[in-house]
Amino acid sequence: MPRNLRIVLLLFTISFTSFSQSGKLKKGKESLKTTSASSSSSTSSSSSKRSSSSNDKHSIFGTFFGEIIIKLFAYTAYGVAIETPFEFNGRMHDAEIAHFPYEKSAHGNFIYTDSINYNSTRFDFTNNFVMENSNLHGNNFGVDFRFLKRFSVDFGYLYLTERTRLKRDYFSLYSALLKYHRIRKQNFDAWFGLGVMHVGYDVNKTGFGVGFGGELFVKKPISLLLSHKWTNINNEEVHNTKVLLKYHIKKYHISSGYEHFKIGASKIDAFSVGIGASF
């Protein structure tokens, strides 16, 4: 074999091996398994004593105004997060869960009505196929159980697989969030949620989960959905973001759009197409 050909084959083999070890899923999972050690220095005890003695002189003054500030903050926070006094007497306060989006042409997930013929619960099922390229793709499955008009429990399962030149790699993300639907208008609703998220396979770590999202019902049968879920694993972030255009057909819908995943050091931008149903 000519010497030049052997050199070309050797370089090709090296690049082949390098490419096979540079998969996004492998890189992301490795970063999640690395614990970043953090150290913090404590303040001097003598300075703490001096500051505490100074604070004692103004304890009565500070307590009086401190209680006012705390109560004012709590009242404001409740209004922002849960409900303001103006909303208590508004239509949104008694908004019902619709049987399914666009059950009537003027409303989406919620409806303003005095009728008692509305269920207090609803299940929403979704499944989206996501693909960044022919080697990296997966499924994003979700179940949202709505109850008590303004609450829901959201269960999600993200599964990704990536084929490199030497092997196939996998990633899974489980999530469970308790969601509060803060805005419940007929053409727009928005929520925030708290819960847990778990990264499976060879990471097997669980973190505190946060999420928010909303859906705008543009005109029957079209709606636009945005959602974002986030957690922290070993000081590395894991994100799942969706921007989807949905087409509703009675209790069912088809969707298409963009999904973004951040897995530690790796970022994945994927095309998404899926189906869903409400019962």
GUFIKOL-574631 format. One line per field, with one value per residue: residue in one letter; z, y, x of N, C-alpha, C, O in turn; chain; residue number from 1. Coordinates in steps of 0.001 Angstrom, whole numbers. Example, Ala and Ser with C-alpha at 12.3 -4.5 7.8 and 13.67 -1.06 7.14 Angstrom:
code	(A:S);
n_z	(7800:7080);
n_y	(-5690:-2250);
n_x	(13190:12850);
ca_z	(7800:7140);
ca_y	(-4500:-1060);
ca_x	(12300:13670);
c_z	(7800:7870);
c_y	(-3300:30);
c_x	(13200:12900);
o_z	(8465:8039);
o_y	(-3319:1138);
o_x	(14236:13409);
unit	(A:A);
pos	(1:2);
END
This chain:
code	(M:P:R:N:L:R:I:V:L:L:L:F:T:I:S:F:T:S:F:S:Q:S:G:K:L:K:K:G:K:E:S:L:K:T:T:S:A:S:S:S:S:S:T:S:S:S:S:S:K:R:S:S:S:S:N:D:K:H:S:I:F:G:T:F:F:G:E:I:I:I:K:L:F:A:Y:T:A:Y:G:V:A:I:E:T:P:F:E:F:N:G:R:M:H:D:A:E:I:A:H:F:P:Y:E:K:S:A:H:G:N:F:I:Y:T:D:S:I:N:Y:N:S:T:R:F:D:F:T:N:N:F:V:M:E:N:S:N:L:H:G:N:N:F:G:V:D:F:R:F:L:K:R:F:S:V:D:F:G:Y:L:Y:L:T:E:R:T:R:L:K:R:D:Y:F:S:L:Y:S:A:L:L:K:Y:H:R:I:R:K:Q:N:F:D:A:W:F:G:L:G:V:M:H:V:G:Y:D:V:N:K:T:G:F:G:V:G:F:G:G:E:L:F:V:K:K:P:I:S:L:L:L:S:H:K:W:T:N:I:N:N:E:E:V:H:N:T:K:V:L:L:K:Y:H:I:K:K:Y:H:I:S:S:G:Y:E:H:F:K:I:G:A:S:K:I:D:A:F:S:V:G:I:G:A:S:F);
n_z	(0:-894:662:1075:897:3139:5157:4719:5317:8002:9133:8572:10165:12708:12777:12495:14890:16673:15979:16712:19428:20086:20505:21209:23254:24856:25645:27030:29155:30486:31491:33318:35223:36554:39496:40620:42868:45405:47342:50214:52070:55484:57351:59685:63158:65157:63956:63450:65993:66742:64889:65624:68197:67607:66144:68078:69431:67842:67673:68349:66762:64268:64172:64134:61687:60068:60160:58872:56292:55579:55601:53633:51422:51295:50732:48258:46757:46819:45327:42817:42164:42664:42861:42385:44224:42401:40413:41758:41719:39056:35754:35239:37644:38072:35916:33857:33191:29909:27892:25768:23779:21780:21817:21581:19259:20369:22546:24358:26338:28611:29726:30028:31795:33126:33331:34688:33490:33172:33412:36303:35943:33616:31157:29318:26638:25017:22361:20902:18156:17962:16255:15572:13653:11272:12874:15519:17483:18893:21354:22869:25421:27098:29875:31105:33867:34657:37292:39785:38544:38293:38675:37845:37237:35817:33933:32406:29836:28322:25692:24141:21467:20059:17310:16910:15251:16249:18203:19810:21664:24608:26191:28883:30348:33057:34323:36797:37605:39675:38630:38500:37084:36258:34647:33155:30737:27991:25476:25991:28128:30965:32908:35863:37409:39911:40948:40484:38607:36791:35636:33712:32782:32667:34361:36444:38384:40437:40454:41669:40081:37834:36051:33342:31236:28384:26358:23374:21810:18731:16433:15673:13868:15249:17469:19554:21307:24132:26216:29057:30852:33637:35379:37799:37793:39561:39543:36879:34157:32999:30397:28863:26211:24430:21409:19762:17034:16885:15531:15820:16020:16881:19719:19377:18318:16062:15958:15324:15242:17113:19285:22057:23717:26533:27773:30212:29143:26497:23691:22019:19131:17863:15363:15665:15655:16241:17960:19790:22447:24204:27075);
n_y	(-1196:2192:4796:7356:6799:5211:7110:8822:7071:6614:9166:9464:7450:8425:10803:9664:8230:10379:11830:10038:10188:12625:13127:14879:14079:12393:14192:16082:14534:13727:16180:16675:14786:15653:17082:20317:21697:23974:26664:28695:31557:32365:35134:37348:36589:38462:40901:40276:40199:42880:44080:42897:43903:46548:46353:45588:47936:49150:47442:47468:49521:48507:46074:46899:48361:46399:44326:45581:45906:43223:42212:43810:43027:40294:40491:41775:39910:37730:38763:39146:36536:34817:35985:39119:41640:42896:41010:39061:39581:39401:37907:35993:34766:32785:31135:28317:24992:24138:21543:20781:22481:25191:24302:25852:28521:30865:30500:29011:27004:27683:28802:31295:30990:30409:27970:24687:22470:21522:19770:19252:18325:17421:15610:16048:14833:14550:13973:14361:14104:14679:16132:16810:16173:13513:11726:12371:12238:11884:11431:13431:13199:13903:14315:16075:16770:18380:20142:21345:23786:25735:24472:22062:18915:18132:15719:14681:13128:12905:11535:10887:9895:9240:8604:7807:7313:5003:3981:3972:6476:7470:9450:10518:12320:12955:14563:16190:18399:20630:22708:26073:27783:30850:32989:33017:33467:33585:33560:33356:31776:31298:29833:28823:26616:24244:21621:18433:17199:14605:13180:10438:7233:6836:8951:9542:11468:13751:16825:20023:21302:23861:25643:27385:28745:29268:29678:30948:31604:32108:32213:30202:27325:27622:27784:29079:27819:28128:26935:26295:24427:23847:22751:22027:20227:19020:21598:22221:23242:22089:22290:22533:23624:24746:25837:25921:25566:24960:22958:22569:19964:19273:17256:16751:17483:18617:19371:21534:22742:24265:22971:23285:22020:22021:20366:20223:20864:20727:21824:21544:21945:21420:20203:19859:17740:16707:15055:15325:15027:15738:14872);
n_x	(844:615:2537:1403:-1316:-1691:-1278:-3448:-5565:-5028:-5383:-8074:-9161:-8537:-10046:-12549:-12848:-12719:-15010:-16997:-16947:-17888:-20567:-23629:-25395:-23828:-21812:-23365:-24469:-22158:-21281:-23300:-22809:-20601:-19642:-19551:-17406:-18034:-16967:-17296:-16565:-16838:-18143:-16523:-16674:-16505:-17231:-19832:-20900:-20648:-22367:-24771:-25194:-25594:-27909:-29711:-30359:-32145:-34268:-37025:-38035:-37299:-38755:-41441:-41778:-40785:-42696:-44806:-43737:-43313:-45939:-47082:-45562:-46253:-48994:-48934:-47458:-49203:-51326:-50113:-49240:-51434:-54219:-55782:-57683:-59391:-59681:-61056:-63757:-64219:-64825:-62905:-62365:-64286:-63933:-64487:-63212:-62865:-64362:-62793:-60302:-61478:-64092:-66273:-66325:-65340:-63665:-60864:-58991:-60374:-63617:-66110:-68936:-72227:-73245:-73705:-72878:-70220:-67204:-65114:-62620:-59979:-58168:-55223:-53464:-50340:-48030:-44962:-42828:-39435:-36649:-33330:-31429:-30781:-29460:-29965:-32678:-36034:-38703:-41242:-43279:-46366:-48632:-51326:-53133:-55969:-57627:-59995:-60573:-58424:-55980:-53401:-51737:-48747:-47222:-44272:-42289:-39302:-37513:-34504:-32394:-29206:-27196:-23932:-20743:-19694:-21376:-24660:-26297:-28194:-30782:-32826:-35520:-37501:-40404:-42397:-44797:-46605:-49039:-50196:-52765:-52563:-53532:-56626:-58143:-60520:-59376:-56726:-54405:-52282:-49634:-47765:-45393:-44256:-42054:-40529:-37700:-36174:-33212:-32477:-31058:-27532:-27022:-28934:-30029:-31859:-33617:-34861:-37702:-38853:-41341:-43032:-45605:-47824:-50809:-52011:-55003:-55549:-57336:-60095:-59215:-56740:-53958:-51308:-48629:-46483:-43952:-41844:-39484:-37355:-34419:-31813:-28895:-26277:-25108:-25334:-27368:-30570:-32774:-36011:-37696:-40576:-42065:-44883:-47144:-50531:-53151:-56498:-58878:-61839:-61802:-59151:-55763:-53198:-49739:-46930:-43575:-40965:-38480:-36343:-33509:-31479:-28842:-26904:-23727:-24443:-26404:-29464:-31310:-34408:-36686:-40184:-43026:-46340:-49130:-52247:-54728:-57791:-59647);
ca_z	(0:-944:1951:1167:1146:4542:5971:4575:6065:9421:9509:8519:11347:13872:12730:12693:16332:17329:15718:17445:20844:20267:20493:22118:24439:25708:26207:28007:30342:31217:32247:34439:36244:37218:40574:40815:44277:45683:48688:50624:53298:56450:57849:61002:64262:65931:63274:63613:67332:66754:64151:66364:69302:67010:65728:69268:69825:66982:67468:68407:65560:63109:64189:63764:60250:59394:60016:57828:54992:55295:55250:52345:50402:51176:50078:46847:46139:46626:44223:41563:41875:42791:42432:42957:44606:41210:39687:42556:41279:37595:35114:35278:38938:37960:34604:33876:32271:28733:27613:24885:23166:20671:21867:20917:18493:21071:23732:24268:27447:29643:29209:30988:31682:34375:33232:35584:32667:32857:34327:37105:35605:32207:30819:28030:26240:23855:22006:19797:17638:17830:15468:15175:12384:11098:13901:16858:17490:20052:21617:24041:25786:28264:30368:31969:34536:35175:38326:40593:37646:38041:38969:37059:37473:34507:33874:31111:29598:27123:25336:22987:21078:19101:16707:16487:14308:16907:19078:19979:23017:24995:27261:29299:31342:33624:35052:37446:38105:40075:37908:38816:35884:36801:33739:32619:29802:26981:24306:26428:29499:31315:34146:36381:38153:40714:41124:40401:37303:36987:34469:33843:32213:33527:35244:37600:39355:40532:40863:41814:38764:37678:34696:33038:29847:28046:25042:22763:20837:17736:15772:15436:14844:15447:18728:19675:22656:24593:27554:29423:32103:33985:36621:37990:38180:39826:39111:35430:33849:32035:29938:27823:25734:23276:20716:18842:16400:16998:14704:16617:15337:17990:20922:18998:17660:15539:16265:14673:15652:17521:20664:22421:24904:27053:28643:30679:28187:25132:23281:20903:18503:17166:14742:16435:15074:17151:18056:21153:22639:25502:27504);
ca_y	(0:3412:5474:8454:6229:4782:8315:9283:6146:6833:10407:9198:6650:9317:11685:8774:7984:11644:12166:9122:10510:14021:13217:15862:13445:11942:15380:16666:13681:13787:17439:16577:13891:16320:17964:21463:22013:25404:27006:30040:31988:32954:36449:37372:36517:39705:41909:39887:40616:44328:44445:42466:44839:47763:46081:45500:49278:49566:46257:47806:50300:47624:45085:47551:48605:45126:43625:46264:45591:41802:42038:44454:42166:39075:40860:42045:38643:36938:39346:38894:35107:34076:36723:40448:41915:43252:39770:38224:39848:39357:36656:35017:34070:31613:30493:26861:24233:23681:20110:20728:23801:25563:23629:26925:29272:32055:30216:27961:26048:28141:29403:32055:30512:30131:26612:23696:21301:21482:18903:19907:17712:17140:15053:16426:13951:15021:13244:15035:13569:15779:15711:17817:15656:12101:10936:12755:12433:11275:11716:14240:12767:14619:14172:17195:16512:19632:19943:22514:24946:26504:23693:20846:18182:17886:14666:14691:12168:13193:10466:11228:8928:9788:7606:8248:6351:3746:3439:4774:7012:7733:10427:10588:13344:12840:15765:16223:19753:21117:23966:26985:28544:32200:33751:32074:34158:32672:33468:33232:31318:31187:29084:28561:25365:23788:20178:17745:16685:13541:12738:9003:6510:6714:10116:9191:12553:14459:18217:20830:21742:25081:25770:28384:28629:29863:29335:32001:31071:33176:32120:28800:26304:27790:28327:29131:27375:28330:26400:26153:23725:24027:22190:22126:18950:19207:22962:22338:23451:21263:23061:21988:24741:24442:26863:25069:26001:23828:22962:21807:19266:18798:16932:16391:18538:18315:20505:21566:23917:24237:22609:23482:21287:22264:19253:20579:21588:20539:22480:20840:22668:20341:20330:19076:17510:15788:14954:15390:14853:16174:14052);
ca_x	(0:1418:2696:434:-2642:-1719:-1409:-4832:-6413:-4769:-6068:-9513:-9488:-8479:-11213:-13693:-12947:-13011:-16405:-17852:-16928:-18278:-22013:-24180:-25964:-22721:-21181:-24270:-24571:-20886:-21230:-24233:-22251:-19478:-20072:-18669:-17228:-18114:-16546:-17683:-15894:-17759:-17758:-15882:-17623:-16444:-18029:-21224:-21315:-20796:-23565:-25939:-25418:-26145:-29280:-30549:-30790:-33263:-35095:-38443:-38309:-37189:-39822:-42705:-41802:-40532:-43969:-45590:-43137:-43553:-47349:-47300:-44955:-47056:-50247:-48620:-47059:-50424:-52073:-49406:-49143:-52688:-55399:-55940:-59078:-60167:-59977:-61949:-65128:-64258:-65246:-61816:-62414:-65163:-63749:-64590:-62357:-63602:-64208:-61630:-60105:-62359:-65400:-67026:-65325:-64861:-62858:-59861:-58994:-61305:-64843:-66909:-70308:-72944:-73758:-73076:-72590:-68796:-66458:-64083:-61333:-59729:-56861:-54647:-52360:-49578:-46814:-44280:-41578:-38473:-35491:-32352:-30918:-31104:-28790:-30406:-34128:-36676:-40111:-41565:-44629:-46865:-50005:-51671:-54404:-56520:-58633:-60348:-60664:-57210:-54784:-53158:-50499:-48145:-46212:-43598:-41204:-38515:-36579:-33672:-31377:-28246:-26320:-22606:-20160:-19330:-22420:-25869:-26401:-29567:-31017:-34225:-35837:-38836:-40792:-43713:-44990:-47923:-49182:-51293:-53122:-52731:-54396:-57609:-59022:-61062:-58493:-55331:-54190:-50869:-49430:-46426:-45429:-43124:-42055:-39241:-37294:-35194:-32448:-32268:-29925:-26354:-26891:-29772:-30043:-33136:-33491:-36068:-38139:-39644:-41859:-44053:-46035:-49107:-51343:-52808:-55950:-55575:-58636:-60407:-58807:-55303:-53451:-49847:-48242:-45114:-43711:-40434:-39216:-35951:-33907:-30364:-28283:-24843:-24754:-25505:-28776:-31288:-33929:-36880:-38506:-41423:-42842:-45631:-48381:-51457:-54365:-57456:-59963:-62675:-61036:-57788:-54986:-51872:-48874:-45629:-42824:-39559:-38179:-34938:-33085:-30137:-28454:-25572:-22895:-24946:-27632:-30081:-32416:-35085:-37994:-41159:-44335:-47000:-50588:-52717:-56154:-58322:-60786);
c_z	(0:396:2130:1478:2593:5471:5931:5382:7573:9906:9520:9746:12599:13915:12960:14179:17074:17169:16554:18921:21120:20215:21543:23387:25397:26398:27294:29282:31158:32041:33440:35563:37016:38236:40756:42291:44461:47123:48982:51948:54206:56922:59258:62106:65070:65294:63401:64967:67391:66049:64904:67524:68799:66625:66917:69671:69037:66767:67447:67141:64327:63043:63699:62250:59455:59164:58927:56442:54599:54872:53892:51207:50183:50432:48584:46112:45881:45432:42876:41192:41838:42234:43131:43365:43408:40432:40434:42125:39759:37071:35216:36569:38845:36620:34736:32910:31102:28521:26696:24227:21932:20623:21281:20330:19272:22252:23488:25408:28553:29002:30341:30799:33062:34382:34186:34803:32224:33901:35103:36820:34093:32033:29427:27759:25007:23611:20766:19439:17397:17101:15178:13834:12333:12163:15317:16824:18723:20154:22895:24369:27044:28579:31342:32542:35194:36211:39084:39810:37317:38363:37975:37500:36119:34641:32474:31035:28265:26905:24070:22728:20002:18609:16307:15656:14938:17748:19053:21437:23298:26122:27592:30396:31763:34397:35624:38105:38537:39507:38414:37590:36317:35952:33039:31757:28716:25768:24677:27869:29725:32692:34595:37257:38875:40883:41101:38965:37515:35660:34663:33204:33146:34346:36547:38720:39280:41029:41005:40452:38811:36236:34559:31575:29621:26653:24573:21682:19832:17068:15441:14028:15265:16855:18721:21117:22913:25986:27778:30769:32357:35286:36651:38507:38335:39282:37596:35118:32820:31688:28890:27427:24494:22723:19587:18306:16351:16120:15369:15755:16404:19205:20636:18406:17064:15762:15516:15116:16056:18984:20896:23709:25261:28062:29106:29653:26756:24906:22023:20411:17566:16507:15470:15668:15946:17078:19529:21225:24045:25826:28910);
c_y	(1242:4136:6581:7943:5773:5977:8830:8402:6327:8095:10226:8423:7510:10217:10908:8557:9254:12024:11310:9450:11939:14206:14183:15234:12984:13125:16007:15844:13690:15062:17409:15699:14509:17303:19073:21795:23516:25650:28432:30359:32672:34287:36345:37392:37802:40796:41600:40339:42114:44754:44050:43396:46147:47575:46034:46849:49721:48420:46585:48546:49398:46623:45677:47730:47327:44346:44248:45898:44148:41579:42650:43605:40910:39348:41086:40759:37762:37457:39056:37414:34400:34854:38077:40651:42267:41993:38902:38389:39818:37996:35580:34196:32775:30894:28976:26237:23758:22187:19860:22104:23993:24706:24564:27868:30424:31744:29058:26969:26416:28839:30136:31643:30320:28716:25687:22440:21272:20652:19711:19338:17522:16578:15539:15531:14541:14103:13891:14320:14747:15265:16906:17443:14169:11218:11227:13072:11754:11649:12522:13985:13501:14285:15310:16941:17802:19343:21254:23829:25598:25762:22545:20208:17735:16833:14656:13650:12491:12081:10878:10114:9551:8675:8272:7135:5010:3158:4354:5200:7414:8762:10413:11631:13183:14123:15601:17589:19957:22527:24759:27842:29951:33056:32765:32820:33189:32535:33355:32722:31111:30546:29158:27314:25058:22278:19596:17305:15707:13177:11281:8503:6557:7962:9869:10225:13276:15874:18886:21408:22977:25155:26914:28228:29290:29444:30451:31388:32174:33270:30654:28392:26416:28327:28253:28827:27653:27732:26229:25454:23757:23307:22347:20793:19169:20545:23135:22407:22452:21996:22275:23089:24322:25725:26134:25772:24794:24044:22022:21231:18581:18504:16696:17597:17943:19557:20388:22831:23592:23819:22732:22734:21704:21168:19519:21410:21519:21280:21801:21653:21704:20804:19401:18951:16473:15835:15045:15234:15310:15355:14464);
c_x	(877:1407:1667:-970:-2772:-1909:-2849:-5774:-6246:-5488:-7578:-9968:-9508:-9700:-12498:-13924:-13314:-14467:-17327:-17915:-17405:-19787:-22533:-24733:-24876:-22057:-22050:-24355:-23289:-20790:-22175:-23694:-21104:-20003:-19062:-18597:-17246:-17750:-16944:-17028:-16898:-17233:-17209:-16918:-17635:-17275:-19504:-21743:-21538:-22074:-24825:-26243:-26005:-27596:-30226:-31116:-32014:-34259:-36582:-38868:-38318:-38315:-41134:-42805:-41527:-41807:-44830:-45071:-43422:-45008:-47673:-46742:-45793:-48358:-50027:-48272:-48268:-51215:-51436:-49470:-50496:-53880:-55460:-57403:-59960:-60565:-60978:-63396:-65271:-64654:-64162:-61829:-63210:-65027:-63752:-63582:-63215:-63384:-63012:-61497:-60987:-63619:-66454:-65988:-64709:-63950:-61888:-59962:-59974:-62493:-65560:-68368:-70902:-73508:-73013:-72681:-71131:-68064:-65427:-62706:-61222:-58328:-56456:-53442:-51671:-48383:-46207:-42994:-40640:-37231:-34598:-31731:-31225:-30468:-29291:-31901:-34722:-38136:-40267:-43032:-45085:-48312:-50254:-53060:-54893:-57604:-58850:-60226:-59323:-55917:-54630:-51846:-49979:-47047:-45598:-42496:-40554:-37507:-35830:-32674:-30487:-27330:-25012:-21990:-19811:-20439:-23636:-25968:-27839:-29628:-32506:-34386:-37292:-39161:-42190:-43858:-46433:-48062:-50387:-51548:-53533:-53668:-55317:-58627:-59474:-60158:-57018:-55288:-52702:-50737:-47989:-46513:-44136:-43206:-40663:-38994:-36141:-34532:-32088:-30993:-28720:-26081:-27632:-29694:-31386:-32905:-34845:-36440:-39017:-40137:-42839:-44439:-47379:-49540:-52273:-53696:-56259:-56941:-58867:-60002:-57329:-55008:-51926:-49471:-46770:-44991:-42218:-40340:-37711:-35626:-32396:-29848:-26782:-24329:-24733:-26996:-29297:-32580:-34707:-37856:-39290:-42048:-43564:-46868:-49313:-52691:-55366:-58571:-60808:-61791:-59552:-57060:-53713:-51019:-47557:-44912:-41412:-39452:-36677:-34639:-31665:-29839:-27037:-24836:-23419:-26253:-28156:-31270:-33126:-36379:-38954:-42455:-45045:-48508:-50960:-54215:-56541:-59571:-61218);
o_z	(813:1148:3217:2226:3205:6468:6955:6054:8329:10960:10378:10304:13453:14966:13555:14671:17999:18119:17057:19605:22255:19919:22628:24476:26609:27594:28344:30379:32388:33161:34463:36720:38027:37895:41009:42904:43753:48018:48093:52838:53747:56896:59939:62024:65610:65995:63457:65085:68009:66510:64850:67817:69479:66751:66799:70195:69491:65790:66625:66535:63468:61950:62938:61619:58317:58096:58162:55531:53442:53914:53106:50155:49045:49603:47753:44989:44837:44621:41905:40037:41051:41247:44334:42904:43409:39863:39821:42164:39229:37836:35273:36586:39470:36233:35618:31942:31307:28918:26831:24126:21152:19551:20593:20864:18883:22914:22571:25458:29347:27902:31472:29758:34040:35336:34457:35385:31055:35104:34620:37386:33384:32699:28479:28560:24068:24542:19715:20302:16711:17293:14608:12977:13241:12343:16224:16213:19500:19191:23867:23687:27962:27687:32293:31806:36171:36042:39039:40360:36169:38328:37347:38058:35368:35365:31475:32035:27210:27805:23049:23655:19144:19395:15477:15385:14241:17989:18368:22342:22378:26894:26699:31250:30937:35049:35024:39050:37863:39858:38712:37114:36688:36493:32413:32032:28540:25099:23801:28722:28799:33540:33820:37784:38508:40952:41631:38203:38322:34676:35660:33092:34344:34975:37628:39854:38208:41925:40519:39750:39720:35311:35549:30779:30553:25869:25281:20757:20057:17143:14989:13069:15608:17362:17980:22041:22045:26847:26843:31719:31428:36194:35664:39533:37362:38655:37093:35743:31909:32568:28140:28205:23616:23480:18582:19038:15841:15989:15473:14888:16788:19683:21564:18045:17509:15754:15129:15340:15439:19822:20061:24671:24412:29087:28465:29323:25879:25795:21089:21200:16596:17021:15847:15093:16347:16260:20407:20208:24964:24975:29457);
o_y	(1341:4101:6736:8571:5925:5875:9222:8903:6205:8089:10772:8699:7356:10380:11432:8682:9223:12490:11799:9031:12410:15303:14302:15783:13165:13071:16414:16401:13665:15041:18036:15855:13957:18243:18829:22136:24245:24923:29283:29512:33469:34541:35343:38109:38187:41544:42504:40802:42580:45648:44756:43661:46778:48487:46391:46920:50546:48426:46047:48250:49493:46336:45038:47312:47185:43764:43549:45616:43864:40857:42086:43476:40501:38544:40650:40534:37115:36675:38756:37075:33471:34436:38168:39915:41963:41925:38095:37435:40169:37043:34391:33059:31778:30129:28419:26867:23043:21634:18858:22827:23066:24417:24141:27989:30923:32678:28254:26177:25560:29386:29653:31920:30098:28314:25886:21465:21029:20808:20729:19805:17468:17027:15457:15479:14979:13537:13965:13980:15703:14124:17900:18304:13628:10075:10424:14053:11125:12119:12331:14489:13703:14010:15498:16900:18265:18421:22156:24853:25981:26370:22114:20867:17049:17025:14626:13330:12365:11725:11182:9475:10296:7911:9181:6126:4007:1951:5377:4393:7669:8929:10309:11804:13264:14697:14961:17908:19520:23426:24201:28544:30202:33772:31807:32796:32116:31502:33269:33184:30790:30694:29509:26993:25542:21716:20189:17067:15955:12898:10920:9219:6330:8057:9969:9904:13401:16098:18376:21944:23129:24771:27365:27654:29807:28923:30845:30738:33039:34300:29954:29050:25402:29201:27470:29493:27448:27991:26045:25832:23702:23255:22746:20293:19469:20618:24105:21711:22031:22290:21472:23451:23639:26584:25771:26486:23736:25158:20820:21904:17445:19400:16465:18598:16904:20675:19300:23866:22764:24261:22344:22796:21736:21059:19091:22521:22196:21362:21520:22011:21223:21679:18289:19926:15478:16545:14869:15297:15274:15163:13895);
o_x	(1796:433:1111:-1720:-3829:-2624:-3408:-6676:-7210:-6123:-8272:-11031:-10381:-10320:-13440:-15045:-14126:-15096:-18339:-18849:-17335:-20262:-21964:-24567:-24991:-21772:-21552:-24316:-23333:-20280:-21901:-24083:-20672:-20721:-17882:-19609:-16552:-18180:-16930:-16953:-17716:-16029:-17423:-17915:-18673:-17956:-20337:-22877:-22495:-22784:-25832:-27409:-26814:-28413:-31398:-32228:-32806:-35009:-37325:-39898:-39195:-38802:-41861:-43776:-41974:-41993:-45494:-45849:-43732:-45281:-48434:-47370:-46024:-48785:-50824:-48723:-48353:-51712:-52131:-49725:-50680:-54486:-55216:-58276:-61153:-61655:-61676:-64172:-66325:-64803:-64472:-61358:-62849:-65911:-63100:-63157:-64196:-62358:-62310:-62488:-61203:-64150:-67383:-64885:-63653:-63496:-62053:-60902:-60365:-62404:-65608:-68963:-70188:-74175:-71829:-72206:-70834:-68272:-64929:-61718:-62226:-57395:-57236:-52509:-52336:-47810:-46845:-42184:-41002:-36810:-35047:-31532:-31856:-30889:-29071:-32327:-34004:-38742:-39536:-43924:-44290:-49114:-49495:-54046:-54305:-58403:-58013:-59821:-59100:-54847:-55597:-50969:-50673:-46070:-46318:-41853:-41176:-36746:-36447:-32176:-30962:-26770:-24988:-22641:-19653:-20450:-23647:-25753:-28616:-28684:-33348:-33516:-38201:-38288:-43054:-43135:-47365:-47298:-51442:-50656:-54679:-54511:-54864:-59827:-58896:-60172:-56157:-56046:-51957:-51616:-47099:-47578:-43066:-44299:-39724:-39931:-35245:-35217:-31465:-29997:-28888:-25027:-27050:-29340:-31978:-32090:-35854:-35583:-39834:-39423:-43416:-43696:-47996:-48746:-53200:-53208:-57105:-57611:-57961:-60405:-56721:-55710:-51332:-49938:-45921:-45832:-41440:-41026:-36905:-36456:-31777:-30309:-26092:-23272:-24167:-27796:-28584:-33387:-34150:-38739:-38762:-42500:-42953:-47554:-48943:-53198:-55119:-59129:-60530:-61096:-58778:-57678:-53223:-51534:-47130:-45541:-40741:-40239:-35861:-35404:-30774:-30511:-26077:-25252:-22881:-27100:-27405:-32145:-32540:-37077:-38585:-42939:-44440:-49093:-50116:-54906:-55723:-60440:-62162);
unit	(A:A:A:A:A:A:A:A:A:A:A:A:A:A:A:A:A:A:A:A:A:A:A:A:A:A:A:A:A:A:A:A:A:A:A:A:A:A:A:A:A:A:A:A:A:A:A:A:A:A:A:A:A:A:A:A:A:A:A:A:A:A:A:A:A:A:A:A:A:A:A:A:A:A:A:A:A:A:A:A:A:A:A:A:A:A:A:A:A:A:A:A:A:A:A:A:A:A:A:A:A:A:A:A:A:A:A:A:A:A:A:A:A:A:A:A:A:A:A:A:A:A:A:A:A:A:A:A:A:A:A:A:A:A:A:A:A:A:A:A:A:A:A:A:A:A:A:A:A:A:A:A:A:A:A:A:A:A:A:A:A:A:A:A:A:A:A:A:A:A:A:A:A:A:A:A:A:A:A:A:A:A:A:A:A:A:A:A:A:A:A:A:A:A:A:A:A:A:A:A:A:A:A:A:A:A:A:A:A:A:A:A:A:A:A:A:A:A:A:A:A:A:A:A:A:A:A:A:A:A:A:A:A:A:A:A:A:A:A:A:A:A:A:A:A:A:A:A:A:A:A:A:A:A:A:A:A:A:A:A:A:A:A:A:A:A:A:A:A:A:A:A:A:A:A:A:A:A:A);
pos	(1:2:3:4:5:6:7:8:9:10:11:12:13:14:15:16:17:18:19:20:21:22:23:24:25:26:27:28:29:30:31:32:33:34:35:36:37:38:39:40:41:42:43:44:45:46:47:48:49:50:51:52:53:54:55:56:57:58:59:60:61:62:63:64:65:66:67:68:69:70:71:72:73:74:75:76:77:78:79:80:81:82:83:84:85:86:87:88:89:90:91:92:93:94:95:96:97:98:99:100:101:102:103:104:105:106:107:108:109:110:111:112:113:114:115:116:117:118:119:120:121:122:123:124:125:126:127:128:129:130:131:132:133:134:135:136:137:138:139:140:141:142:143:144:145:146:147:148:149:150:151:152:153:154:155:156:157:158:159:160:161:162:163:164:165:166:167:168:169:170:171:172:173:174:175:176:177:178:179:180:181:182:183:184:185:186:187:188:189:190:191:192:193:194:195:196:197:198:199:200:201:202:203:204:205:206:207:208:209:210:211:212:213:214:215:216:217:218:219:220:221:222:223:224:225:226:227:228:229:230:231:232:233:234:235:236:237:238:239:240:241:242:243:244:245:246:247:248:249:250:251:252:253:254:255:256:257:258:259:260:261:262:263:264:265:266:267:268:269:270:271:272:273:274:275:276:277:278:279);
END
